[in-house]
Amino acid sequence: MSIAEGFFIDWDGNARRTDDPGGGYCCEIDTGARYVAVTTKSGTLVHEGTYYLSLADIEKAGIKASLVTGSHPWGSRQDGF
């Protein structure tokens, strides 16, 4: 897997950039498989998603998601975060 610019949907339904996932996480991408692995810096897998090259590709898939920055928190206090 490698690092590539693109987008994925987080567990709250937000679109995030693969180069700025936030939460101290990193993304590893397999563009051929359209797969994103979101991991901690030590490599623990915390989320898996579909890789989208552009926001238009997310819309084409029928997904309505707001693009958030890396500073936007993952989860909420209610979720235990």
Sequence and secondary structure as in RCSB ss.txt:
>XXXX:A:sequence
MSIAEGFFIDWDGNARRTDDPGGGYCCEIDTGARYVAVTTKSGTLVHEGTYYLSLADIEKAGIKASLVTGSHPWG
SRQDGF
>XXXX:A:secstr
 B  S EEE TTS EEETTB  TT EEEEETTTTEEEEE TT  EEEEEE BSSHHHHHHTT    B  TTS SS
 GGGT 
